[in-house]
């Protein structure tokens, strides 16, 4: 295979793994999902989802990457050449996520630059529509949002400068800096939010349990979906990072540390955001339920309105929040890029520098397609399809392939060798039966929702992505086969 360096220390790997799992979704998705799915009672399905899905699959990915030391496409090819196309489909879907992920980071970058002077003015919603993310008005599809366009180019150049280096010097070094800073910033925001008048209103709204919600199957599916996307399981990122590991690594112990850090961070974010929403509710006499929103609206509309009300303090909190989103998103984008990079370099024996340069140029051009007047609407459509249709079913297929066509007993011995925490029969049972069943049910529900909400424009996007991913996957699979020499 194409030679690549490894992590220069266990701590570097740990920070890189935390950076891969902590991303934009932790900041703008978790608190809304938590609130709308039973509040405090959501902790129960959330913890069970971590134990049943998150940790078992992460452990598997760690073990596979550590054991086989090859790209994801090579792994599935070696299991059975017929499976290689599945690998290419997955890494291509994940690459698409990296493409639009950088668009969202560009929006955040614009808000970060404007946060010192509250450049979004008195109407953050209008600012977002005209200068950042556009709207769903197809009449503006031919226009280009210049700040987003420029932001995308700047971020991809920075991305290239980091990822162009060996993993320890590039991804590793930046993760060691950004991850501690990320936790420091969010801790400051959290503890300061607890000093705001009305913070207890926000916390009570978020944490008050609705025990009846536990009888709703959708609440449990929401918890499992949150863990999939929060921990980035089954997306070849964790597997790829684990291939760079050296010997004597406590694999399972590392998984628990990464999961704990990820959960602590997103819970911190949820508490902080709802404390700030409680402050806004009390000071403006607006019911907090009218302030609660998801994703783009929460981060780029609601919170800027709150920062305006906060005055001078808002000029401190706002830059810190948008900077934390930038840090979290940038380290995640590095991880999203890595699976396709490793597979392409392995397949065609490219150097890392060549692979990064070629794929970064392609990805940058792809991101620029999202800088039109319907930027945010297009991102939403692609994000929903890629995750709920493409990635979800491919994770289920992985669970089936790895438990039925691999010697899992060998992986167990590798995992348990240096770890204080051990896995065994229960772990294998979860991977073989429970995980695939849960993932397939979630996929069926997701596809049903996609079909129910589809219109001609969305359908066109879905078909385009499907043919693009399928066509490229066939091309890569049928290209010069991974030779025996590459294994030496």
N, C-alpha and C positions, 0 to 999 in steps of 0.2 A: 504493500500500500504506500501511498505518498507519505513521506516522513513528516511528522509534526512534533513540536515540542510539547512538554507537559507543564503542569502547574509547578511553580518553584517551591511551594510550601502547601501544607494542609490548610493553613489559614487562608491563603489566596484562593484555593478551591472553594472553601466554605463561603467566603464573601462573594465569589462569582456565582455560586449556586443560589445564594440568597438574592443576589441581583437579578438572576434569571427568573425567580418566582415572584418577587415583589415588582409589580408594575402598575400601570394606569388603572387596571381593574380593581386593585386593592383600594385605591383612593376614591374612585367615583362609583363603583358598583356595589361594594360590600355593604355599606351603611344602608343603602336603599333596599337591597335584598333582605337584610336583617330586619329592617323596620316593617316591610310589607309581608313578611312571612312569619309572623308570630312574635316579633320583638324578643324579649328575654327568653321565651320558650324555644327560639330558633337555635339557641346554644346546643340543645339536645341533638337534633338532626345534623347540625354542623359538626359536632365532635364525632358523632357516629360516622359521618361521611369521611372525615379525616382518617378514622381508624379502619374503615372498611374499604375505602377507595384510595384516598390520598397516599397514605403511608405504604400500603402493599404494592401499589404500582410504582411509586418512586423507588422503593427497595429493588424491585425487578429491574428498572432502568439502570440504577446504579450497578447492579450485579452484571447485567449484560454488557454495559459499556466497559466496565473494569475488566471483564473476562475476555471480550473479543477484540477490543482495541481497533476497531475499524469503523468506517462510516456506516450510517444506518442502511443505505442501499446495499452495501456489501454484506451486512449481517443477514438481511432477508434473502439475498441472492444465495448465500452459503447455506441457508436453511433449505431453500428450494428455489431454483431459478425462476419459477413461476410467480413467486412472491415479490420479486424485485420491483415490479410495477406498482405494488402497494406502497412500497417505501418511497418511490419517487412521487407518487400522488400526495403522500403525507408531507414530505419536505417542501413540495411546491405550494401546497396550501399554507403551510407555516410561513413560507417566503412571502406569500401574498399578505399575510398578517403583518410582516415586517414592513411591507410597502406602505400600507395605509396607517400603520402605527406611527411612522415618521411624520405623516400628515397631522395627526393629532398632537404630536410633540411640537410641530411647527406652530399650531394654534397656541399651545401653552407657552412657547417661546415668545410669541407676540405679546401675550398677556403678561408674561414676566417683565418684558421690557417696558410695558405700559403701567405696571403695578406701582412704580415709584411715584408716578404723577397722577395716577388714576386716569390714564389716557382714554379709557373707555367712556368717559363722560357720565352724564346722568341717565343714559339709556344703554346699559351693557348688551341688551338683546339686539338693539339696532346696530351697535358696534360689531357684534359678532357676525350679524347677517351681512353687513356691508364690507367689513375689513378683514374678516378672519375665515369664517366657516360657511358663508353663504346661506342659502335657504333651499326649500324644496320647489321653488319657482323655476320651472323648466325654461322660462323665457330668458333666464340668465346663464344658461348652460354654455353659451358661446363666450362668455366673459372670463377673465382671469383675475383672481384675487391676488394682487401683486405682493402684499406682505407675506401671505402664505407661500407663494411661489418662491420668494427669496429665502424665507425661513427653511423651506425644504432643502434647498441647495446648500445652505450653510450647515445644516445638521448632517446631511449626507457626507459633506467634506470632512466634518469633524469625525463622523463615524468611520470613514475610510482611514483617517490618520490613526485612530485607535486600533481598529480591527486588522489593519495592514501588518501589524507586528505579530510576533508569536503570542500565543494565548496568555502566557504568564506576564509578558511585558506590556501587552495591550489591554486585553479584557481583565487580566488579573490585577494589574496595577491600578487601573481606574476603579475597579470594584472595591479595592482596599481603601480607596479614598472616599468614594461616593456613598458606600453603604453605611459607614459610621456617621457621616454627615447627615445622611437621610434620617437615621434614627434620632440624632441630636435635634434636627430641625423639627421633626414631628413631635418629639417629646416636649419641646419648648411650646409649640402651638397647642398641644394638649393641656399642659399645665397652666398656660396663660388663659386658655378658654375656660378653665374652672374658676377663674377670678371674675368672669364677666357676669353682670346682673342677668338673671334668667337662665343661667347655664343648667340649673337643676330641672327646668321645664323640658329642655332638650333631652337630657339624660333619662328623665322619667318617660318621655314619649318613646324613646328608643328601646329602653330596657323593660318596660312593663310587659309581662308575659301574657300571651293569649294561649292558654293551655288547650283550648278546643282546636286550635290550628294544627296541633300535632296529629289530629285525625284526618287531615287533608293530605292526600298523596302528593299533591303539587308542592307542598311545603318541603317534603323530603326530596323530591326531584330538584327543587331549587337549591337545596343544600348540597346535593351531589354535583350539580352544575357549577356552583360557586367554587367547590374544591377543584374540579377539573381545570377551570380557567385560572383560578388563583394560584394553584401550584404548578400549572403548565404541564400536567401529566400527559404522557403518551404522545407528545408532540416532537419527539426526537431531540429536544434541546438538552434535557437532563442526561439522556443516553450519550449524546455527543460530548458534553462536558466531562462525563465520567470516563470516556476513552482516553483522556489526557492525564488520568490519575497515575501516580506512582504506586509501587507496592507498599504493603504495611499500612494501608488506609482502613480506618474503622468505618466501613461503608454504612452499615445500618445506623450506627450512632450519629453519623453525619446527616442522615435522612431526618432523624428526630430533631436535630438542632435546626435544620432548614425549615421544617414544618412549624416548629415552635416560633422561630423568628418571623415567619410569614404571618402566622395567626396573631401574634402580639402586635405586629405592625398594623394589620388591617383593623383590628379591634381598637387600637389607639386612634386610627383615622376616624372610625365611626363615632367614637366618643367625642373627639374634638369637633368634628363637623356638626354633630347634633347639639353640642354645647353652644356653638356659634349660632346655629339656627334658633335655639332657645333664646339667646340674647336678642336676636333680630325680632323675634315674636313679641317679647316683652317690651322692647323699646319702641316698636312701631305699631303695637296692638293688632298685628296681623296673626291670625291663627297659625300655629306652626304647621298644621297639616297643609296649608296653602303654600308653604315655602318648600316643602319636601318634594324633590324631583330627582330624576336619575341622570347620571352621565353628563352629557354635554351641557344640558340646561343647568344642572347643579353647579358645576365648576365654572362655567363661563358666563352665566347670567345671574343666578341667585347669589352666589358668594361675592362677586364683585359689587352687587347692590348692598350687601351687608358691610363690606369693607368701606364703602362710601359713608355709611352711617357711623362707623366706628371712628372716623376722623384720623388723627395722627397715628393712633395705634394700628389702624388698618393699613397704614403705609409700611408698617413693619411686618405684620402678619401676612399680607397679600404677597409680597415678593418671596417670603419664605415658603408659602404654600405652593406657588407656581414653580419655585426652584425645586422643591421636593418632588413634584410631578415630573419635572424634567429629568432629575437624577434617576428616579425609579423607572421611567420610560426608556431612558437611554440604555441603561444596563440590560433591560429586558429585550430591547431591539437587537443588542449584540448577540443575545442568546437565540432569538428568532432567526437570525441570519445564518447561524453556524451550521445547522443540519444540512441545508442545501450546499453550502460552501464545502463542507467535509465530503459530501457525496460526489460533487462535481470534481473536486481535486482528486479524490480516490479513483473515480471512473476514468478520467482522462490524464491522470498523472500530472496535474498542474501543480505549480508552486502555490503556496498560500497567497503570496503577493498578487500573482496573476488572477487567481480565483476571486479574491476580494475586489480587485479593481474591476474585473468584468461584471461581476454580479452587483457591485455597488452602483455602477453606471446604469445597468438595467433597472435596478430598484429605484434609483433616483428618477429616471424617466417615468417609471410607473407611478411614483408618488406625485409627480407633477401633473399627471392626468386628473388627480383629485383636487387640484387647485382652482377649479372652475367655480362658477357662481353657485353650483349645487354641491359643493365640497362635502359638507356635513351629511347631507342626504345620501350621497353616494357612498360615503364611508359606512354609514349605518346599514345600507343594503348589503354591501359586500361583507361586512363584519358578521351580520346575521347568517348569511348563506354559508360562508366559509366555516364558521364554528358549528352551527347547528346541523348542517348537512354534511360537509366534507370531513372535518377533523373528528367529529364525534364517532362516526361509524368506523373510521380508520383506527381509532383507539380500541374499539371493541374487537376489530379484526386482529390487532396486535395481541390482545389478551388471549384470543383463541389460538393463534399461531404459536406464541411462545410457550403456552402450556401443553400443547398437543404435538408439537414438532421439535421441541428441544428437550434435552435432558435437564429438567429443572433440578434434579438432585445434585447435579454438578454445580449449578448456580448457587444452591443453598450452601454447599461447602465453601464456596468462594466468599459468600456474604458473611458466613459465621466465623470465618477464619480469625479475623482480628477484632471482631465486634463484641462489645459487652452484651448487647441485646441480640438475641438469636431469633431466627425464623424456622418454621418447620411445616407440619402437615396443615395446620389451620391457614397459614399464609398461602399454601398451594391451593387449598380448597377455595378460598376467596377469589384468587386469580382465575381459577379454571371455571367456576360456576357463577358466583355472585356478581363479579365485575362485568362479564360479558352481558349477562341478563339485564342488569341495571342500565348499562350503556345503550343497549339495543332499544329498551323501552323509552329512554330519553330521546334517542334518535327518531323513533317513530312519532313521538309527540312533537318534536321540533319540526320534522318534515310536514306533519299535519298543519302546523301553524303557518309554515312557509306557504303551503298550497292555499290555505284559507285567505292569507293576506296578499297574495300575488296579484300584480297588475302587469300590463304589457311591458312597461319599462323594466320592472324588476325581473320579469321572466327573461327578457333579453339579456340582462346582466348575468342571471343564473346560467343561461345556456352558454354565453361567452366564456365564463369562468370554467364551466364543466369541460367544454371542448379544448380550451387552452391547457388546463391541467392534464386532461386525458391524452391529448396529442403530444405534449412534451414528455409525459411519462412513458408513452410508447416509444418516442424517439430515443430517450435516454436508455431505456431498457434494451432496445434493439441496436444501440450503438456498440462499438467494440466492447465485447464482454470483458468483465473484470478478469484479468489474466491470472494464471497461477503465479507468475512472477511478482504480482502485486502483493502476494501474501508473504513473500520472503522478507 
